[in-house]
Amino acid sequence: MVAYACRPTDGSEPGMGWNRAVQSARQFDTWILCEAGRSEPAIRAYLQQHGEIPGLHFVFVPRPRWQRCLAGIPGMFYLAYNLWHRAALKVAERLHEQLRFDLAHQVTYCGYREPGYTWQLPIPFVWGPIGGTHNFPWRFLADAGIAGAIYEGSRSLFNSLQFLLSSRVRTAARRAALALAGNSATQRHFRESFGIELPLHPASGISDSLGTPRRFRAGDKLRLLWCGHIHPLKGLPLLLKALAKMPADVPYELRIVGKGLYRRSWERLAQRLGIGQHIQWTGWIPHHEALQQYRWADLFVFTSLRDTFPTAVLEALSQGLPVVCFDHLGMGDIVNERCGKKIPLTTPAAAVNALREAIVAATSDSAGWERLSRGAIERASEYTWSQQGKQLARYYRQVLGSGEDEASPALEAACAAAAREDA
């Protein structure tokens, strides 16, 4: 299993790599190749505190200093990342001579543009879940600011060209015994562009330790939570503009968890909109502290304009927190009428108005809010890592022709429902 990013205490991609490795080791002898610089210290500290994990073996593939410097140059990250994968292939080839692996799996990063090289080994190759094929919606570029619009517009252009023209991506997808789509948009893109039908498997997951449904908090202020990187792709200005239109008789407080280069710019926007006094900017906080914010809030508002499969949405649901988000990509797959409100992504003006209406409506009905809280826990239970581990084991055994493992009915139902909605 190649998981460049793999850390036990982080969310997002490092958490995906770690949890898929742990789940795999429950049924298979699993060797993990991961990047040494950041993953090795975190993994060694965890194992020293908690003990070794049976069936799980870590191999840390280092990067020379010049490659680390190269990765820090704007536009050069993927070149350095590719060089790491070339080194990882050499390590994998040496290990394969000794251990005779049955299967290779490329896990993180989930972005399609770097499938690694272990598909060249003479064993079945599994790739994914895969994401990153989607682009920034062009109608929303004006809200990204000049720099953001240039960046996102350029990314969309090059992203589309690379997806269509990269022979290595196409080769890896066709060589794979199994490739998995991280969301229904990626599934559609591979079908339309390459004629390849990928099974749908969530690109992220959630801990099995779920919270409990909550009672409606009849407080004097509506508590709103927003989490993420403060960057144009996350669409925070849309929420700020929606809050500027809130009815005067609906007091609220917005807590923004995250950091990014656009924080000062958007703080000024909030002041111009006359809502600065309602907002608390926490900056970056450790992941375990960020998880506590979901229990503080009454509503989680996720405004990302491109996200493969957002872990933050799953984290919110796992704590019984209803979600308001846009109806596209991974969040469109996750959220349904039982756990939140999805807003059509049409125009910025329509999105702002729909956000305002959804926020007011979600908390004006206490019985409805509590129903969404119960639905949030139920929905999160369909995406736990243990559920995904069972499904992945089933896929492995199908690839190896050794029969099927016990299926995960809840996960299969969630994926099938998302596929039907996309169709």
C-alpha positions in Angstrom: 0.0 0.0 0.0 1.5 3.3 -1.1 0.3 6.1 1.2 2.6 9.2 0.8 0.5 11.0 3.4 -0.1 8.7 6.4 -0.4 10.1 10.0 -2.5 8.8 12.9 -3.4 12.1 14.5 -4.4 14.1 11.4 -7.5 14.5 9.3 -7.8 14.8 5.6 -5.3 12.9 3.4 -2.9 11.8 6.2 -5.9 10.4 8.1 -7.2 8.6 5.0 -3.8 6.9 4.5 -3.5 5.9 8.2 -7.1 4.5 8.5 -7.0 2.5 5.3 -3.7 1.0 6.4 -5.1 0.0 9.8 -8.3 -1.4 8.3 -6.3 -3.4 5.8 -4.1 -4.9 8.5 -7.1 -6.3 10.3 -7.4 -9.0 7.6 -4.2 -8.8 5.5 -0.4 -8.7 6.1 0.0 -5.0 5.0 3.2 -3.1 4.2 2.9 0.7 4.0 5.2 2.9 2.0 4.9 6.5 3.1 6.9 9.7 3.1 9.5 9.8 5.8 9.7 13.5 6.6 6.4 14.1 8.3 4.8 10.7 8.5 7.7 8.8 10.2 7.9 10.9 13.4 4.2 10.9 13.9 3.8 7.1 13.3 6.8 6.2 15.5 5.5 8.4 18.3 2.0 6.8 18.0 3.4 3.2 18.0 5.7 3.9 21.0 2.7 5.1 23.0 0.1 2.6 21.8 2.2 -0.4 20.7 2.7 -2.1 17.4 -0.3 -2.9 15.2 -0.4 -6.6 14.2 0.0 -7.2 10.5 1.1 -3.6 9.8 4.6 -2.8 8.6 5.8 0.7 7.8 8.6 1.5 5.3 9.5 5.2 5.3 10.7 6.4 1.9 12.8 9.6 2.4 13.2 12.6 0.1 16.6 14.3 -0.4 16.8 17.8 0.8 16.9 19.2 -2.7 13.5 17.5 -3.4 12.0 19.0 -0.3 13.2 22.5 -1.5 11.8 21.8 -4.9 8.4 21.0 -3.5 8.3 24.4 -1.8 8.7 26.3 -5.1 5.3 27.4 -6.5 4.2 25.0 -9.3 6.9 22.4 -8.5 5.2 20.3 -5.9 3.9 17.6 -8.3 7.4 17.2 -9.9 8.9 16.6 -6.4 5.9 14.3 -5.6 6.5 12.3 -8.8 10.2 11.9 -7.9 9.2 10.5 -4.6 6.9 7.9 -6.3 9.7 6.8 -8.5 11.8 6.2 -5.4 8.9 4.4 -3.8 8.7 2.0 -6.8 12.3 1.0 -6.4 11.6 0.2 -2.7 8.5 -1.7 -3.7 10.4 -3.7 -6.3 13.1 -4.7 -3.7 10.4 -5.7 -1.2 8.5 -7.7 -3.8 11.6 -9.8 -4.5 11.7 -10.7 -0.8 8.0 -10.9 0.1 6.1 -11.7 -3.1 3.2 -9.4 -2.5 -0.2 -10.5 -3.8 -1.6 -7.0 -4.5 -0.5 -3.3 -4.7 -2.8 -0.4 -3.7 -2.1 3.3 -4.4 -3.9 5.2 -1.6 -2.8 8.8 -1.0 -2.9 11.4 -2.3 -6.2 10.7 -3.8 -5.8 13.1 -6.7 -5.9 11.4 -10.1 -2.9 13.2 -11.6 -0.4 11.1 -9.7 -1.2 7.3 -9.8 2.3 6.4 -8.7 4.1 3.5 -10.4 3.3 0.3 -8.5 1.0 -0.6 -11.4 4.2 -1.6 -13.1 4.7 -4.5 -10.6 3.7 -8.0 -11.9 0.7 -8.2 -9.5 -2.8 -6.8 -9.4 -3.0 -3.1 -8.9 -5.8 -1.2 -7.0 -6.0 2.6 -7.4 -8.1 4.9 -5.3 -10.5 6.1 -4.3 -9.6 8.7 -6.9 -10.6 12.4 -6.9 -9.5 15.8 -8.2 -11.0 15.6 -11.6 -13.5 18.5 -10.9 -12.9 22.2 -11.6 -13.9 25.4 -9.9 -17.4 26.6 -11.1 -16.6 29.4 -13.6 -19.6 31.5 -12.6 -18.1 31.9 -9.1 -14.6 33.2 -10.2 -15.6 36.8 -9.6 -16.1 36.0 -5.9 -12.6 34.5 -5.7 -10.8 37.9 -6.1 -8.3 38.7 -8.8 -5.5 36.4 -7.6 -8.0 33.7 -6.7 -9.7 33.9 -10.1 -6.4 33.7 -11.9 -5.3 30.7 -9.9 -8.6 28.8 -10.0 -9.1 29.6 -13.7 -5.6 28.5 -14.6 -6.0 25.4 -12.5 -9.2 24.4 -14.1 -7.7 24.8 -17.6 -4.6 22.7 -16.9 -6.6 20.2 -14.8 -8.9 19.5 -17.7 -6.1 19.2 -20.2 -4.0 16.9 -17.9 -7.0 14.6 -17.2 -7.7 14.2 -20.9 -4.1 14.1 -22.2 -2.0 12.3 -19.5 -1.1 8.9 -21.0 0.1 7.7 -17.6 -3.2 8.4 -15.9 -5.0 6.6 -18.7 -2.5 3.7 -18.6 -2.7 3.3 -14.8 -6.5 3.3 -15.0 -6.6 0.6 -17.7 -3.9 -1.5 -16.0 -5.6 -1.4 -12.7 -7.4 -4.6 -11.7 -9.7 -2.2 -9.8 -9.9 1.6 -9.7 -12.3 3.3 -7.3 -14.0 6.7 -7.8 -14.0 8.9 -4.7 -17.2 10.7 -5.6 -19.9 10.5 -8.3 -18.4 13.4 -10.3 -15.1 11.5 -10.7 -17.1 8.4 -11.6 -18.9 10.3 -14.3 -15.7 11.9 -15.6 -13.9 8.6 -16.1 -16.9 7.1 -17.8 -17.3 10.0 -20.2 -13.6 10.6 -20.9 -12.1 7.1 -20.9 -15.1 4.8 -21.1 -14.1 3.2 -17.8 -16.8 2.4 -15.2 -15.3 2.9 -11.7 -17.1 1.6 -8.6 -18.0 4.3 -6.1 -16.1 4.2 -2.8 -15.9 7.2 -0.4 -12.6 9.0 -0.6 -12.7 9.7 3.2 -14.2 8.2 6.3 -15.0 8.8 9.9 -14.1 7.2 13.3 -16.4 4.5 14.6 -16.7 6.5 17.8 -19.8 8.5 16.9 -21.6 11.0 19.0 -25.2 11.0 20.0 -28.2 12.9 18.6 -28.7 16.2 20.3 -31.6 18.3 21.6 -32.3 21.6 20.1 -30.5 24.4 22.0 -33.0 27.1 22.7 -30.3 29.8 23.2 -30.4 33.5 22.4 -27.9 33.1 19.5 -27.7 30.8 16.5 -24.2 29.2 16.6 -22.8 28.6 13.1 -19.5 26.8 12.4 -17.3 27.0 9.3 -14.1 25.0 9.0 -11.4 24.9 6.3 -8.5 26.4 4.6 -9.2 30.1 4.1 -8.8 30.0 0.3 -11.1 30.9 -2.6 -11.9 27.3 -3.3 -13.7 27.1 0.0 -16.2 29.8 -0.8 -16.4 31.6 2.5 -17.4 35.0 1.0 -20.7 33.5 0.0 -21.5 32.7 3.6 -20.4 36.2 4.7 -22.7 37.8 2.2 -25.6 35.5 3.2 -25.2 36.5 6.8 -25.3 40.1 5.9 -28.8 39.5 4.7 -30.0 37.6 7.8 -33.3 38.8 9.4 -32.7 41.3 12.2 -34.6 39.1 14.6 -32.3 36.1 14.1 -29.2 36.8 16.3 -26.2 34.6 15.4 -22.5 33.9 16.0 -20.2 32.5 13.4 -17.0 30.7 14.4 -14.4 30.3 11.6 -11.8 27.6 12.2 -8.8 27.6 9.9 -6.1 29.7 8.4 -5.0 30.9 5.0 -3.7 33.8 3.0 -7.1 35.3 2.5 -8.0 35.7 6.1 -7.3 39.4 6.3 -9.0 40.1 3.1 -12.2 38.4 4.2 -12.0 39.9 7.7 -12.2 43.3 5.9 -15.1 42.0 3.8 -17.0 41.0 6.9 -16.4 44.5 8.3 -17.6 46.2 5.1 -20.7 44.0 5.3 -21.4 45.1 8.8 -21.1 41.6 10.4 -17.6 41.6 11.8 -18.9 41.8 15.4 -20.7 38.4 14.9 -17.6 36.5 13.9 -14.9 34.8 15.8 -11.8 33.8 13.8 -10.0 31.0 15.7 -7.1 30.5 13.3 -5.6 27.0 13.1 -6.2 24.7 16.1 -5.1 21.1 16.6 -7.4 18.5 15.1 -8.7 17.1 18.4 -9.7 20.6 19.4 -11.3 21.3 16.1 -13.5 18.2 16.6 -14.9 19.8 19.8 -16.2 22.7 17.8 -18.9 20.5 16.3 -20.5 20.0 19.7 -20.6 23.8 20.2 -22.4 24.6 17.0 -26.1 24.5 16.0 -25.3 24.3 12.3 -22.3 23.4 10.1 -22.1 25.5 7.0 -19.8 24.0 4.3 -19.4 26.3 1.3 -16.5 24.6 -0.6 -16.7 25.0 -4.4 -14.4 22.1 -5.1 -13.8 19.2 -2.7 -13.5 15.5 -3.6 -15.0 14.1 -0.4 -14.8 16.5 2.6 -13.9 14.9 5.9 -15.2 18.0 7.8 -18.7 17.2 6.7 -18.5 13.6 8.0 -17.0 14.9 11.2 -19.9 17.3 11.7 -22.5 14.6 11.0 -20.7 12.2 13.4 -21.4 14.7 16.2 -25.1 15.0 15.3 -24.6 18.4 13.7 -26.9 19.2 10.7 -25.1 20.4 7.6 -25.8 23.1 5.0 -23.7 22.7 1.8 -23.8 22.9 -2.0 -25.2 20.1 -4.0 -22.1 18.9 -5.8 -19.1 16.7 -5.6 -18.5 14.7 -2.4 -20.7 16.9 -0.2 -23.5 16.3 -2.6 -23.0 12.6 -2.2 -22.9 12.6 1.6 -25.6 15.0 2.6 -29.3 14.1 2.1 -32.6 15.4 3.3 -32.2 13.3 6.5 -29.2 15.1 7.8 -29.1 18.6 6.2 -29.9 20.9 3.3 -28.2 20.9 -0.1 -28.2 24.1 -2.2 -28.1 24.1 -6.0 -24.8 25.6 -7.3 -26.2 27.9 -10.0 -25.1 31.6 -9.6 -23.4 33.4 -6.8 -26.5 35.6 -6.1 -28.8 32.6 -6.0 -26.3 30.7 -3.8 -26.1 33.6 -1.3 -29.9 33.8 -1.0 -30.3 30.1 -0.7 -27.7 29.9 2.0 -29.5 32.6 4.0 -32.9 30.8 3.6 -31.4 27.4 4.6 -29.7 28.8 7.7 -32.9 30.4 8.9 -35.1 27.4 8.1 -32.8 24.8 9.6 -33.1 26.4 13.1 -36.6 27.8 13.1 -38.1 24.3 13.6 -36.8 22.7 16.8 -38.4 19.3 16.1 -37.1 19.4 12.5 -33.6 20.3 13.8 -33.6 17.3 16.2 -34.8 15.1 13.4 -31.8 16.2 11.3 -29.5 15.6 14.3 -30.6 12.0 14.5 -30.3 11.6 10.7 -26.8 13.0 10.9 -25.6 10.2 13.2 -27.3 7.6 11.1 -25.7 9.0 7.9 -22.3 9.2 9.5 -22.5 5.5 10.5 -22.6 4.6 6.8 -19.1 6.1 6.3 -17.2 4.7 9.3 -13.7 3.3 8.6 -14.7 -0.1 9.8 -17.5 -0.2 7.2 -15.1 0.9 4.5 -12.5 -1.7 5.7 -15.0 -4.5 5.2 -15.9 -3.2 1.7 -12.2 -2.8 0.7 -11.4 -6.3 1.9 -14.2 -7.5 -0.3 -12.8 -5.7 -3.2 -9.3 -7.1 -2.6 -10.7 -10.7 -2.5 -12.6 -10.1 -5.7 -9.5 -8.9 -7.4 -7.5 -11.9 -6.2 -10.3 -14.3 -7.1 -10.4 -15.7 -3.6 -14.1 -15.2 -3.0 -16.0 -12.3 -1.4 -15.7 -11.1 2.1 -18.8 -10.0 4.1 -20.2 -6.9 2.3 -21.0 -3.7 4.1 -24.7 -3.2 3.4 -24.8 0.4 4.7 -21.8 1.5 2.7 -23.1 -0.2 -0.5 -26.5 1.4 0.0 -24.9 4.9 0.4 -22.8 4.5 -2.7 -25.7 3.1 -4.7 -27.9 6.0 -3.6 -25.2 8.6 -4.6 -24.9 6.9 -8.0 -28.6 7.0 -8.6 -28.8 10.7 -7.7 -25.9 11.5 -10.0 -27.6 9.6 -12.9 
